[in-house]
Amino acid sequence: MAENIAAEARSVAGAAEQVEALIIGAGFAGLYQLHSLRDRLGMKALVLEAADGVGGTWYWNRYPGARCDSESHSYCYYFSRELLEEWEWSERYPGQEEIRHYLNHVADRFDLRQDIRLSDRVISARFDDAATLWHVTTASGKRYAAPFLITGVGCLSSANVPDIPGLEDFKGDWYHTGEWPHEGVDFHGKRVGQIGTGSTGIQSAPVIAASAEHLTVFQRTANYSIPARNAPLTEDFKRHISEHRDEIHEIMVSTPNGHPFRIEERLAASVSEEERQAIYEEAWQKGGLRFRAVFKDLMVDKAANDTASDFIKAKIREIVKDPKTAELLSNLDHPFGTKRPPIDSNYFETFNRDNVTLVDIKSDPIKRITDTGIETGHAHYDLDILVFATGFDAITGPLLRLNITGKNGLALKDAWAAGPKTYLGLQIAGFPNLFTITGPGSPSVLTNMPVSIEQHVDWITDCIRQMRQKGRTRIEATEQAAETWVAETNRAAEATLLPLANSSWYLGANVSGKPRVFMPYAGGLQHYRARCDAVAEAGYEGFVLS
């Protein structure tokens, strides 16, 4: 009976294009996973990509000011010495166009395009238990089948447009920063309303304000930000990077966040107030995320964090000339770094412009969008363009919209109804042979993403290699292992100050109705890497192989 069912399943699969592995997404994760399976293991693999070009999140995120917050010499692949040597970044923090250009270069450099199907958005994935096959359907009606399904859809790729009454009545144009028109938007002579002051809003506002007739920024939650101090890379710096690549990479893989600098061993209270202020000032002038690394206890000790938070608040009040606006921008309700800390280019300075207004929608909430603008409880703002810098349905959203169904008809949305549950962020109980690159329960968004991605892809590739060598065709995380890992993820988060940010998208707080669960693993990339290695060395402890 089982043989007949399997034969029937194989017959049905014959109508689909069958390969050995299907990968969803052609960004950093999907490109490297394809290269690893195809060129290292000799597998027939395909990448399915919704966009008409490669780049992942950097294909879609073309909003004004879109730029990486990791330094360019670390925001790239390190698996190929030749690739490292032949590519040269132009700036300290690369912009969207340069990153997309880099990923296109990678696709060409490793001849990946022949196995990438563009404009092929996945709308469902279903596991056939009898045949050990994943059946995938795309919006164009194409069907694919493979024993292994690997998601490389990213953590920040599912745009979140808040459900504000009246949007359909607005007669002007509106855009979300995560789905920006490729031809750009002309703001000249326009009255622009920007909703949101997270990373994308902080990057967008200065650029929009430079050309718009007027920019009104609607702020619900004030945000910390550190100046990027972005600049072209000098020849001396490029030479230094080239001569110290191995040392830099060792730092990246052995530190909690995967960045190319170590966290200082000193405590905030171990120096005098005068010295501490001088340390913060030096870090502020250097700019970038190194500000978080000047003391090792900023993310675990509230008193230590207060010293950094107070320094930044004072900087905001120093920069912003209008006292009322400065107070709104520095009225921060969470410790520094407990929400993803943005870096900026003249964000706070933008509010000194005559054509920029800040509206506090915490005290005066948006009631509705009208045909001519935005109405709050106390005012109406006439607008020609709306910009939603409202972020994403992060981490779980991109996976849930794939409509994945595992064994026994178990839908992922039902398995995660109370919040995501994975083992190591790599697999989900009840979903055999499904790997999730940087899934919930992994360090993912708390790190320099390419570093996390390379670790995940290498682990997945080695796992499949060992399965093939031992004649195993199926791997599935156990329910107990997943439960234990969720507990460990919660423990790691509770050991930090991260849960104190009640409005953080790390908790899903930016999406109405989403379960409030801390999603990334906060125990540090180096500890996570060691745990993954130990699991593999123990014969994939916590997984069932058959």
Long-range contacts (C-beta under 8 A, 24 or more apart in sequence): 2-130, 5-130, 6-130, 6-131, 9-128, 9-130, 9-131, 9-133, 10-131, 12-135, 13-128, 13-131, 13-133, 13-135, 13-145, 15-143, 16-135, 16-136, 16-143, 16-144, 16-145, 17-46, 17-142, 17-143, 17-144, 17-145, 18-133, 18-144, 18-145, 18-146, 19-44, 19-45, 19-46, 19-144, 19-145, 19-146, 20-44, 20-45, 20-146, 20-147, 20-148, 21-45, 21-46, 21-146, 21-147, 21-148, 21-149, 21-150, 21-464, 22-46, 22-48, 22-134, 22-136, 22-144, 22-146, 22-148, 22-149, 22-150, 23-47, 23-48, 23-150, 23-151, 23-152, 24-48, 24-49, 24-122, 24-125, 24-136, 24-149, 24-150, 24-151, 24-152, 24-153, 24-402, 25-49, 25-56, 25-151, 25-152, 25-153, 25-154, 25-157, 26-51, 26-54, 26-55, 26-56, 26-107, 26-116, 26-118, 26-152, 27-54, 27-55, 27-56, 27-57, 27-58, 27-59, 27-103, 27-152, 27-154, 28-56, 28-77, 28-103, 28-152, 28-449, 28-450, 28-453, 29-56, 29-152, 29-153, 29-154, 29-437, 29-438, 29-453, 29-456, 29-457, 30-56, 30-152, 31-103, 31-106, 31-107, 31-110, 31-112, 32-77, 32-79, 32-453, 32-454, 32-457, 33-150, 33-152, 33-437, 33-457, 33-460, 33-461, 34-112, 34-115, 34-116, 35-110, 35-112, 36-457, 36-458, 36-460, 36-461, 37-461, 37-464, 38-115, 39-110, 40-461, 40-465, 41-461, 41-464, 41-465, 41-468, 43-464, 45-115, 45-146, 46-115, 46-116, 46-117, 46-144, 46-146, 47-112, 47-115, 47-116, 47-117, 47-152, 48-117, 48-120, 48-121, 48-122, 48-136, 48-138, 48-144, 49-116, 49-117, 49-118, 49-119, 49-120, 50-119, 50-120, 50-121, 50-122, 50-139, 51-118, 51-119, 52-118, 52-119, 53-100, 53-104, 53-118, 54-103, 54-104, 54-107, 54-112, 54-113, 54-116, 54-118, 55-99, 55-100, 55-103, 55-104, 56-103, 56-152, 56-154, 56-157, 57-154, 57-156, 57-157, 57-178, 58-96, 58-99, 58-100, 58-103, 59-100, 60-157, 60-178, 60-179, 60-180, 61-96, 61-177, 61-178, 61-180, 61-200, 62-96, 62-97, 62-180, 62-181, 62-182, 62-184, 63-175, 63-177, 63-178, 63-180, 63-200, 63-203, 63-204, 63-387, 63-389, 64-185, 64-203, 64-204, 64-207, 64-208, 65-203, 65-204, 65-205, 65-206, 65-207, 65-345, 66-95, 66-96, 66-177, 66-180, 66-200, 66-203, 67-93, 67-94, 67-95, 67-96, 67-203, 67-228, 67-230, 67-345, 68-93, 68-94, 68-95, 68-99, 69-93, 69-199, 69-228, 69-288, 69-289, 69-342, 69-343, 70-259, 70-289, 70-448, 70-449, 70-450, 71-259, 71-260, 71-288, 72-233, 73-241, 73-248, 73-260, 74-248, 74-252, 74-258, 74-259, 74-260, 74-448, 74-450, 74-451, 75-99, 75-448, 75-449, 75-450, 76-102, 76-450, 77-106, 77-450, 77-454, 78-245, 78-249, 78-252, 78-450, 78-451, 78-454, 79-454, 79-458, 81-245, 83-109, 84-245, 85-242, 88-238, 89-233, 90-232, 90-233, 91-230, 91-231, 91-232, 91-233, 92-228, 92-229, 92-230, 92-231, 92-232, 92-233, 92-288, 93-228, 93-230, 93-288, 93-343, 117-142, 122-402, 123-402, 123-403, 124-402, 124-403, 124-404, 124-405, 125-149, 125-402, 125-403, 125-404, 125-405, 126-404, 126-405, 127-405, 127-406, 127-407, 127-431, 127-432, 127-433, 127-434, 129-407, 129-408, 129-432, 132-432, 132-433, 132-473, 132-474, 134-433, 134-434, 147-433, 147-473, 148-433, 148-435, 148-464, 149-433, 149-434, 149-435, 150-434, 150-435, 150-436, 150-437, 150-460, 151-398, 151-399, 151-402, 151-434, 151-435, 151-436, 151-437, 151-439, 152-437, 152-453, 153-398, 153-399, 153-402, 154-398, 154-438, 155-392, 155-394, 155-395, 155-398, 155-438, 155-444, 155-445, 155-449, 156-391, 156-392, 156-394, 156-445, 157-392, 157-397, 157-398, 158-392, 158-393, 158-394, 158-397, 158-398, 158-401, 159-388, 159-392, 159-393, 160-390, 160-391, 160-392, 160-393, 160-397, 160-510, 160-511, 161-388, 161-390, 162-195, 162-388, 162-390, 162-512, 163-512, 164-366, 164-368, 164-369, 165-367, 165-368, 165-369, 166-368, 166-369, 166-370, 166-371, 167-369, 167-386, 169-369, 169-370, 169-371, 170-369, 170-370, 170-371, 170-372, 170-373, 170-386, 171-371, 171-372, 172-372, 172-383, 172-384, 172-385, 172-386, 173-384, 173-385, 173-386, 174-385, 174-386, 174-387, 174-388, 175-385, 175-386, 175-387, 175-388, 176-387, 176-388, 176-390, 177-201, 177-204, 177-387, 177-388, 177-389, 178-391, 178-392, 185-385, 186-211, 187-211, 187-212, 187-385, 188-212, 188-213, 189-213, 190-384, 190-385, 191-216, 191-373, 191-382, 191-383, 191-384, 191-385, 192-216, 192-383, 192-384, 192-385, 192-386, 192-387, 193-218, 193-373, 193-374, 193-381, 193-383, 193-385, 193-386, 193-387, 194-218, 194-387, 194-389, 195-366, 195-374, 195-386, 195-387, 195-388, 195-389, 195-390, 196-220, 196-388, 196-389, 196-390, 196-391, 197-221, 197-222, 197-223, 197-389, 198-223, 198-339, 198-340, 198-342, 198-389, 198-390, 198-391, 198-505, 199-340, 199-342, 199-391, 200-389, 200-391, 201-389, 202-342, 202-344, 202-347, 203-342, 203-344, 203-345, 203-347, 204-387, 204-389, 205-347, 205-350, 205-356, 206-344, 206-345, 206-346, 206-347, 206-349, 206-350, 208-387, 209-350, 209-353, 209-355, 209-356, 212-355, 213-355, 214-355, 214-356, 214-357, 215-350, 215-355, 215-356, 215-357, 216-356, 216-357, 216-358, 216-359, 216-374, 216-381, 216-383, 217-351, 217-356, 217-357, 217-358, 217-359, 218-359, 218-361, 218-366, 218-374, 219-328, 219-329, 219-358, 219-359, 219-360, 219-361, 219-362, 220-361, 220-362, 220-503, 221-333, 221-362, 221-503, 222-328, 222-329, 222-330, 222-331, 222-332, 222-333, 223-332, 223-339, 223-342, 224-309, 224-312, 224-332, 224-336, 224-337, 224-339, 224-341, 224-342, 225-341, 225-342, 225-343, 225-344, 225-347, 225-348, 226-284, 226-287, 226-288, 226-289, 226-291, 226-312, 226-341, 226-342, 226-343, 226-344, 227-284, 227-287, 227-343, 227-344, 227-345, 228-287, 228-288, 228-343, 228-344, 228-345, 229-285, 229-286, 229-287, 229-288, 230-287, 230-345, 252-448, 252-451, 253-451, 253-455, 253-525, 253-526, 253-529, 254-526, 255-524, 255-525, 255-526, 256-446, 256-447, 256-524, 256-525, 256-526, 256-527, 257-289, 257-446, 257-447, 257-448, 257-524, 257-525, 258-443, 258-447, 258-448, 258-449, 258-451, 258-452, 258-525, 259-289, 259-290, 259-293, 259-447, 259-448, 261-290, 261-293, 262-293, 263-292, 263-293, 263-296, 264-293, 264-294, 264-295, 264-296, 265-296, 266-295, 266-296, 267-295, 267-296, 267-297, 267-301, 267-304, 268-295, 268-297, 268-298, 268-301, 268-303, 268-304, 268-307, 268-308, 269-303, 269-304, 276-307, 277-311, 280-307, 280-308, 280-311, 284-311, 284-315, 287-343, 288-343, 289-341, 289-343, 291-341, 292-336, 292-337, 292-341, 298-336, 298-337, 299-337, 299-338, 299-496, 299-497, 299-498, 300-495, 300-496, 300-497, 301-497, 302-335, 302-497, 302-500, 305-335, 305-336, 305-337, 305-497, 306-335, 308-336, 308-337, 309-335, 309-336, 312-336, 315-348, 316-348, 319-348, 319-349, 319-352, 320-348, 320-349, 320-351, 320-352, 321-352, 322-351, 322-352, 325-351, 325-358, 328-358, 328-360, 329-358, 333-502, 333-503, 334-500, 334-501, 334-502, 334-503, 334-504, 335-497, 335-500, 335-501, 337-497, 338-497, 338-498, 338-499, 338-500, 338-501, 338-504, 339-501, 339-503, 339-504, 339-505, 339-506, 340-445, 340-504, 340-505, 340-506, 390-510, 391-505, 391-510, 392-505, 393-511, 393-514, 394-445, 394-505, 394-506, 394-508, 394-510, 394-519, 395-420, 395-439, 395-440, 395-444, 395-445, 395-508, 395-519, 395-520, 396-420, 396-440, 396-508, 396-514, 396-519, 397-511, 399-436, 399-439, 404-431, 404-434, 406-430, 406-431, 406-432, 406-434, 407-431, 407-432, 416-515, 417-515, 418-515, 418-517, 419-508, 419-515, 419-516, 419-517, 419-519, 420-517, 420-519, 421-482, 421-483, 421-486, 422-477, 422-482, 422-485, 422-486, 423-477, 423-478, 423-481, 423-482, 423-485, 423-542, 423-543, 424-477, 424-485, 424-528, 424-531, 424-532, 424-535, 424-542, 425-456, 425-521, 426-456, 426-459, 426-460, 426-477, 426-532, 427-475, 427-476, 427-477, 427-543, 428-477, 428-482, 429-476, 429-477, 429-478, 429-479, 429-481, 429-482, 430-476, 430-479, 431-476, 432-474, 432-475, 432-476, 433-474, 433-475, 433-476, 435-460, 435-463, 440-519, 440-520, 441-485, 441-486, 441-489, 441-519, 441-520, 441-521, 442-520, 442-521, 442-528, 443-520, 443-521, 443-522, 443-523, 443-524, 443-525, 443-528, 444-520, 444-521, 445-506, 445-520, 446-506, 446-520, 446-521, 446-522, 446-525, 447-525, 451-525, 452-525, 455-525, 455-529, 455-532, 459-532, 459-536, 462-536, 463-536, 463-540, 466-536, 467-545, 470-545, 472-545, 472-546, 473-546, 474-544, 474-545, 474-546, 475-540, 475-543, 475-544, 475-545, 476-543, 476-544, 477-542, 477-543, 478-542, 478-543, 478-544, 480-542, 481-541, 481-542, 481-543, 484-542, 485-542, 488-521, 488-523, 489-518, 489-520, 489-521, 489-522, 489-523, 490-518, 492-521, 492-522, 492-523, 493-518, 493-522, 495-522, 495-523, 496-522, 498-522
